[in-house]
Amino acid sequence: MEQTLIILKPSAIQRALAGKVIDRFQQKGLVITGMKMMRLSEELLREHYAHLTDKPFFGEILASMTACPVIVMALKGTDAIKVVRAMTGATNGREAAAGTIRGDYSMSNQENIIHASSSPEDAEAELKRFFRPEELFDYSPVGLPFVYNKSMN
């Protein structure tokens, strides 16, 4: 099974959407293997968004992502990265399809509720960036056989 990282951004926390978003992932059958609330530092954000630090809007990202604590989560499931990205929707909430998290809860490109890892390489690096090994748990909920068939497909 694959693991991925999501960040419930300040826009989700301030609008009291965290529970609704988490519920969607659990209802889909993804397993939470790690979760914590934290305040993001500028240093961590510069590492996480290294590909954007030279952009003129990077200051807006810093201001947005440090407005309040965030919730970071590790999710596990078959094709978890692809599934989470599909559930998340397009980056710009105005362009995201109805039924996706951003499509249902966002009207913004910046204040777009959630970050989701975009590839297996990104997920691995991001999980290491936000979680220590002892903060991630490998377990199988008793209901998992009712989400996947026996071969876990």
Secondary structure, DSSP 8 states (H G I E B T S, - for coil): -EEEEEEE-HHHHHTT-HHHHHHHHHHHT-EEEEEEEE---HHHHHHHTGGGTTSTTHHHHHHHHTSS-EEEEEEEETTHHHHHHHHH--SSTTTS-TTSHHHHH---SSS-SEEE--SHHHHHHHHHHH--GGG------TTGGGTS-TT--
